[in-house]
């Protein structure tokens, strides 16, 4: 099975990918993560928000 997770951070894309750790608290047996998309918001000429769209696959027992 798979779920799609959207996450954002004001620090970095790497920080936004911590969504996997957060998802693992309720979704067990995570097997892989696919980064579908990365984007950023810009405010006053500076990146202000990093966003990732992840697909998380997991095994159902």
Helices and strands as residue ranges (DSSP letters): E 2-9, H 13-16, H 19-23, E 30-43, E 46-58
